[in-house]
Amino acid sequence: MPPVIRASEIGSYLYCRRAWWYRKQGVESENQAELAGGTELHLQHGRKVMVAGMLQLAGYALLLVAGALIASELARMLLR
């Protein structure tokens, strides 16, 4: 079975062939603290994006409720 080549591996190779080669040889990066910090920043950003999406959905829901209330009030006023 041929080896699996992942998209992230291609991106890593295109970004820095030497770093890709080191990783294939099993050599650990010397900047582990920076890598861990970057991972944490990505996780925080992902959470913020998720919260923003949820807030946007809540905003649309509230807008829909407000529209329905306005429409029902207009209908009630017209039927008097």
Biotite code that builds the C-alpha atoms (Angstrom):
import biotite.structure as struc

atoms = struc.array([
    struc.Atom([0.000, 0.000, 0.000], chain_id="A", res_id=1, res_name="MET", atom_name="CA", element="C"),
    struc.Atom([1.479, 3.402, -0.966], chain_id="A", res_id=2, res_name="PRO", atom_name="CA", element="C"),
    struc.Atom([2.099, 5.921, 1.837], chain_id="A", res_id=3, res_name="PRO", atom_name="CA", element="C"),
    struc.Atom([-0.681, 8.416, 2.567], chain_id="A", res_id=4, res_name="VAL", atom_name="CA", element="C"),
    struc.Atom([0.219, 12.036, 1.871], chain_id="A", res_id=5, res_name="ILE", atom_name="CA", element="C"),
    struc.Atom([-1.901, 14.505, 3.814], chain_id="A", res_id=6, res_name="ARG", atom_name="CA", element="C"),
    struc.Atom([-2.700, 18.053, 2.674], chain_id="A", res_id=7, res_name="ALA", atom_name="CA", element="C"),
    struc.Atom([-1.023, 19.444, 5.798], chain_id="A", res_id=8, res_name="SER", atom_name="CA", element="C"),
    struc.Atom([2.147, 17.570, 4.864], chain_id="A", res_id=9, res_name="GLU", atom_name="CA", element="C"),
    struc.Atom([2.117, 19.100, 1.379], chain_id="A", res_id=10, res_name="ILE", atom_name="CA", element="C"),
    struc.Atom([1.612, 22.538, 2.922], chain_id="A", res_id=11, res_name="GLY", atom_name="CA", element="C"),
    struc.Atom([4.474, 21.915, 5.316], chain_id="A", res_id=12, res_name="SER", atom_name="CA", element="C"),
    struc.Atom([6.725, 20.828, 2.462], chain_id="A", res_id=13, res_name="TYR", atom_name="CA", element="C"),
    struc.Atom([5.836, 23.870, 0.352], chain_id="A", res_id=14, res_name="LEU", atom_name="CA", element="C"),
    struc.Atom([6.375, 26.213, 3.291], chain_id="A", res_id=15, res_name="TYR", atom_name="CA", element="C"),
    struc.Atom([9.764, 24.803, 4.323], chain_id="A", res_id=16, res_name="CYS", atom_name="CA", element="C"),
    struc.Atom([11.238, 21.714, 2.743], chain_id="A", res_id=17, res_name="ARG", atom_name="CA", element="C"),
    struc.Atom([13.955, 21.465, 5.385], chain_id="A", res_id=18, res_name="ARG", atom_name="CA", element="C"),
    struc.Atom([11.449, 21.502, 8.272], chain_id="A", res_id=19, res_name="ALA", atom_name="CA", element="C"),
    struc.Atom([9.399, 18.859, 6.447], chain_id="A", res_id=20, res_name="TRP", atom_name="CA", element="C"),
    struc.Atom([12.490, 16.685, 6.025], chain_id="A", res_id=21, res_name="TRP", atom_name="CA", element="C"),
    struc.Atom([13.434, 17.061, 9.706], chain_id="A", res_id=22, res_name="TYR", atom_name="CA", element="C"),
    struc.Atom([9.927, 16.050, 10.742], chain_id="A", res_id=23, res_name="ARG", atom_name="CA", element="C"),
    struc.Atom([10.106, 12.967, 8.481], chain_id="A", res_id=24, res_name="LYS", atom_name="CA", element="C"),
    struc.Atom([13.420, 12.070, 10.181], chain_id="A", res_id=25, res_name="GLN", atom_name="CA", element="C"),
    struc.Atom([11.771, 12.342, 13.604], chain_id="A", res_id=26, res_name="GLY", atom_name="CA", element="C"),
    struc.Atom([13.754, 15.413, 14.692], chain_id="A", res_id=27, res_name="VAL", atom_name="CA", element="C"),
    struc.Atom([11.770, 17.467, 17.222], chain_id="A", res_id=28, res_name="GLU", atom_name="CA", element="C"),
    struc.Atom([11.453, 21.211, 16.719], chain_id="A", res_id=29, res_name="SER", atom_name="CA", element="C"),
    struc.Atom([13.448, 23.330, 19.156], chain_id="A", res_id=30, res_name="GLU", atom_name="CA", element="C"),
    struc.Atom([10.653, 25.866, 19.592], chain_id="A", res_id=31, res_name="ASN", atom_name="CA", element="C"),
    struc.Atom([8.117, 23.651, 21.359], chain_id="A", res_id=32, res_name="GLN", atom_name="CA", element="C"),
    struc.Atom([6.944, 26.496, 23.619], chain_id="A", res_id=33, res_name="ALA", atom_name="CA", element="C"),
    struc.Atom([6.122, 28.679, 20.608], chain_id="A", res_id=34, res_name="GLU", atom_name="CA", element="C"),
    struc.Atom([4.343, 25.808, 18.884], chain_id="A", res_id=35, res_name="LEU", atom_name="CA", element="C"),
    struc.Atom([2.267, 25.122, 21.995], chain_id="A", res_id=36, res_name="ALA", atom_name="CA", element="C"),
    struc.Atom([1.454, 28.824, 22.270], chain_id="A", res_id=37, res_name="GLY", atom_name="CA", element="C"),
    struc.Atom([0.336, 28.896, 18.635], chain_id="A", res_id=38, res_name="GLY", atom_name="CA", element="C"),
    struc.Atom([-1.855, 25.855, 19.186], chain_id="A", res_id=39, res_name="THR", atom_name="CA", element="C"),
    struc.Atom([-3.473, 27.549, 22.181], chain_id="A", res_id=40, res_name="GLU", atom_name="CA", element="C"),
    struc.Atom([-4.071, 30.728, 20.154], chain_id="A", res_id=41, res_name="LEU", atom_name="CA", element="C"),
    struc.Atom([-5.752, 28.676, 17.427], chain_id="A", res_id=42, res_name="HIS", atom_name="CA", element="C"),
    struc.Atom([-7.991, 26.988, 19.998], chain_id="A", res_id=43, res_name="LEU", atom_name="CA", element="C"),
    struc.Atom([-8.985, 30.346, 21.493], chain_id="A", res_id=44, res_name="GLN", atom_name="CA", element="C"),
    struc.Atom([-9.711, 31.755, 18.042], chain_id="A", res_id=45, res_name="HIS", atom_name="CA", element="C"),
    struc.Atom([-11.835, 28.705, 17.196], chain_id="A", res_id=46, res_name="GLY", atom_name="CA", element="C"),
    struc.Atom([-13.878, 29.215, 20.358], chain_id="A", res_id=47, res_name="ARG", atom_name="CA", element="C"),
    struc.Atom([-14.389, 32.903, 19.533], chain_id="A", res_id=48, res_name="LYS", atom_name="CA", element="C"),
    struc.Atom([-15.540, 32.038, 16.009], chain_id="A", res_id=49, res_name="VAL", atom_name="CA", element="C"),
    struc.Atom([-18.000, 29.484, 17.401], chain_id="A", res_id=50, res_name="MET", atom_name="CA", element="C"),
    struc.Atom([-19.385, 31.992, 19.931], chain_id="A", res_id=51, res_name="VAL", atom_name="CA", element="C"),
    struc.Atom([-19.707, 34.640, 17.211], chain_id="A", res_id=52, res_name="ALA", atom_name="CA", element="C"),
    struc.Atom([-21.687, 32.203, 15.060], chain_id="A", res_id=53, res_name="GLY", atom_name="CA", element="C"),
    struc.Atom([-23.985, 31.344, 17.952], chain_id="A", res_id=54, res_name="MET", atom_name="CA", element="C"),
    struc.Atom([-24.531, 35.044, 18.732], chain_id="A", res_id=55, res_name="LEU", atom_name="CA", element="C"),
    struc.Atom([-25.337, 35.690, 15.077], chain_id="A", res_id=56, res_name="GLN", atom_name="CA", element="C"),
    struc.Atom([-27.931, 32.904, 15.117], chain_id="A", res_id=57, res_name="LEU", atom_name="CA", element="C"),
    struc.Atom([-29.424, 34.315, 18.324], chain_id="A", res_id=58, res_name="ALA", atom_name="CA", element="C"),
    struc.Atom([-29.579, 37.756, 16.696], chain_id="A", res_id=59, res_name="GLY", atom_name="CA", element="C"),
    struc.Atom([-31.431, 36.367, 13.674], chain_id="A", res_id=60, res_name="TYR", atom_name="CA", element="C"),
    struc.Atom([-33.843, 34.526, 15.977], chain_id="A", res_id=61, res_name="ALA", atom_name="CA", element="C"),
    struc.Atom([-34.534, 37.714, 17.945], chain_id="A", res_id=62, res_name="LEU", atom_name="CA", element="C"),
    struc.Atom([-35.057, 39.642, 14.712], chain_id="A", res_id=63, res_name="LEU", atom_name="CA", element="C"),
    struc.Atom([-37.556, 37.016, 13.569], chain_id="A", res_id=64, res_name="LEU", atom_name="CA", element="C"),
    struc.Atom([-39.412, 37.193, 16.896], chain_id="A", res_id=65, res_name="VAL", atom_name="CA", element="C"),
    struc.Atom([-39.498, 41.010, 16.722], chain_id="A", res_id=66, res_name="ALA", atom_name="CA", element="C"),
    struc.Atom([-40.877, 40.843, 13.170], chain_id="A", res_id=67, res_name="GLY", atom_name="CA", element="C"),
    struc.Atom([-43.562, 38.393, 14.239], chain_id="A", res_id=68, res_name="ALA", atom_name="CA", element="C"),
    struc.Atom([-44.549, 40.603, 17.190], chain_id="A", res_id=69, res_name="LEU", atom_name="CA", element="C"),
    struc.Atom([-44.763, 43.682, 14.967], chain_id="A", res_id=70, res_name="ILE", atom_name="CA", element="C"),
    struc.Atom([-46.824, 41.794, 12.394], chain_id="A", res_id=71, res_name="ALA", atom_name="CA", element="C"),
    struc.Atom([-49.214, 40.479, 15.055], chain_id="A", res_id=72, res_name="SER", atom_name="CA", element="C"),
    struc.Atom([-49.594, 43.962, 16.569], chain_id="A", res_id=73, res_name="GLU", atom_name="CA", element="C"),
    struc.Atom([-50.320, 45.467, 13.127], chain_id="A", res_id=74, res_name="LEU", atom_name="CA", element="C"),
    struc.Atom([-52.870, 42.744, 12.438], chain_id="A", res_id=75, res_name="ALA", atom_name="CA", element="C"),
    struc.Atom([-54.508, 43.358, 15.812], chain_id="A", res_id=76, res_name="ARG", atom_name="CA", element="C"),
    struc.Atom([-54.690, 47.118, 15.140], chain_id="A", res_id=77, res_name="MET", atom_name="CA", element="C"),
    struc.Atom([-56.213, 46.588, 11.673], chain_id="A", res_id=78, res_name="LEU", atom_name="CA", element="C"),
    struc.Atom([-58.843, 44.199, 12.976], chain_id="A", res_id=79, res_name="LEU", atom_name="CA", element="C"),
    struc.Atom([-60.207, 46.641, 15.566], chain_id="A", res_id=80, res_name="ARG", atom_name="CA", element="C"),
])
